[in-house]
Amino acid sequence: MSLIISGNFDEKWVGEFALKEWLLGLGIFTHALTITLIRGSFHTPHLTRIESEKALKRYIRIVNNCCFQKAFNRGNKSLPCAAVYETKLYDENPHIHLAIGSPHNMNPRDFENILVDTIGQIRMFNKIYDLKPVVSSGWIGYLIKNGSDSLISSCCMAER
């Protein structure tokens, strides 16, 4: 009797492929954004993460409102988003990685201007950011490189 195990052994951690497929199912991501956070007076990683999650929720709400006005507030429209929170060792360099999709009827340059202009409206966001177009699903793989614990699930939303 022999045991045959099938599956892909390139998976680094249990559930990696399922999470990646779920995130890719949220919509078409057109932009990759990394935003550095201001640490401020937060001395514990837990508080920094909670505050950064609140700041990111506000940022996503502002971007959606700029794109869809009242349709977002009514729950009829939203941009696809996937986000993770990361820090270096000892809570140095806290930052957020975000995958976001642009509205179908909007010029990509106009959408990029909205993304950049709204960063300044969030007090916890540093003015240091990196915005690039997404050209493959590799950005989603990069987002989840540290596992599902870094995912900010409350900021992951499907396109409506």
C-alpha positions in Angstrom: 0.0 0.0 0.0 1.3 3.4 -0.8 0.2 6.9 0.1 -0.1 9.4 -2.8 -0.2 13.0 -1.9 -1.3 15.5 -4.5 -0.9 19.2 -4.4 1.4 22.0 -5.0 4.4 22.1 -2.7 5.3 25.6 -3.6 2.9 26.9 -1.0 4.9 28.6 1.8 2.2 28.4 4.4 -1.2 26.7 4.8 -3.9 28.6 3.0 -1.7 30.8 0.9 -3.3 29.8 -2.4 -6.8 30.1 -1.0 -6.2 33.5 0.4 -4.6 34.7 -2.9 -7.5 33.4 -4.9 -10.0 35.1 -2.5 -8.1 38.4 -2.8 -7.9 38.2 -6.6 -11.7 37.5 -6.6 -12.4 40.9 -5.1 -11.9 42.7 -8.4 -9.4 43.9 -10.9 -6.5 45.7 -9.1 -5.0 48.5 -11.2 -2.7 50.2 -8.6 -0.2 49.2 -6.0 0.3 51.7 -3.2 2.6 51.6 -0.2 2.1 54.3 2.4 4.6 54.9 5.3 3.0 55.7 8.6 3.9 58.2 11.3 4.6 56.3 14.5 3.7 59.2 16.8 3.3 58.4 20.4 2.4 54.8 19.9 4.8 52.5 21.8 3.3 49.2 21.1 2.8 47.4 17.8 -0.8 46.6 18.7 -1.8 50.2 19.1 0.0 51.3 16.0 -1.8 48.6 14.0 -5.3 49.6 15.4 -4.7 53.2 14.6 -3.3 52.5 11.2 -6.4 50.4 10.4 -8.7 53.2 11.4 -6.6 55.6 9.2 -6.7 53.3 6.2 -10.5 52.8 6.6 -10.9 56.6 6.5 -8.6 56.9 3.5 -10.5 54.2 1.5 -13.8 55.9 2.3 -12.4 59.3 1.1 -11.1 57.7 -2.2 -14.4 55.9 -2.8 -16.3 59.2 -2.1 -14.1 61.0 -4.6 -14.8 58.4 -7.2 -18.5 57.6 -6.6 -19.9 60.4 -4.5 -23.2 59.3 -2.8 -23.3 55.9 -4.6 -20.6 54.7 -2.2 -22.3 56.0 0.9 -25.5 54.2 -0.2 -23.6 51.0 -0.6 -24.1 50.8 -4.4 -20.5 51.3 -5.5 -17.0 50.6 -4.2 -13.5 50.1 -5.4 -11.8 46.7 -5.0 -9.2 46.9 -2.2 -6.8 44.6 -0.4 -4.5 45.8 2.3 -1.8 44.6 4.7 0.0 46.2 7.6 3.8 45.6 8.0 6.6 46.7 10.2 10.3 45.9 10.5 11.8 44.4 13.6 10.9 46.3 16.8 8.0 48.1 15.1 10.3 50.2 12.9 9.0 51.6 9.6 5.3 50.8 9.9 3.7 50.9 6.5 0.6 49.7 4.6 0.6 47.9 1.3 -2.6 48.4 -0.7 -3.9 47.0 -3.9 -6.8 49.0 -5.3 -8.7 49.1 -8.6 -9.7 52.2 -10.5 -13.2 52.9 -11.6 -14.0 51.7 -15.1 -15.1 55.1 -16.4 -12.2 57.1 -14.9 -8.9 58.1 -16.6 -6.0 56.3 -14.8 -4.1 59.5 -14.3 -7.1 61.2 -12.7 -7.4 58.2 -10.3 -3.7 58.4 -9.4 -4.2 62.1 -8.6 -7.1 61.2 -6.2 -5.0 58.5 -4.5 -2.0 60.9 -4.0 -4.1 64.0 -3.0 -6.1 62.1 -0.4 -2.9 60.8 1.4 -2.4 64.3 2.8 -5.8 64.2 4.4 -4.9 61.4 6.8 -2.9 62.6 9.7 -1.3 59.2 10.5 0.0 58.9 6.9 3.5 60.1 6.2 4.1 62.0 3.0 6.3 59.1 1.9 4.4 56.8 -0.5 5.0 54.7 -3.6 2.3 54.3 -6.3 2.7 52.0 -9.3 0.4 50.3 -11.7 -0.3 46.7 -11.1 0.7 44.6 -14.2 0.3 41.1 -12.8 -1.1 39.1 -9.8 2.4 39.3 -8.3 1.5 42.3 -6.1 -1.2 40.2 -4.4 1.5 37.5 -3.7 3.7 40.2 -2.3 0.9 41.5 0.0 0.5 38.1 1.7 4.2 37.2 1.9 4.1 37.3 5.7 0.9 35.3 6.0 -2.7 36.1 6.7 -1.9 37.8 10.1 -0.7 40.9 8.3 -4.0 41.2 6.3 -6.3 44.1 7.3 -9.5 42.2 6.5 -11.8 45.1 7.4 -10.2 47.1 4.5 -10.5 44.3 2.0 -13.6 44.8 -0.1 -15.0 43.6 -3.4 -15.9 45.8 -6.3 -19.5 46.8 -6.5 
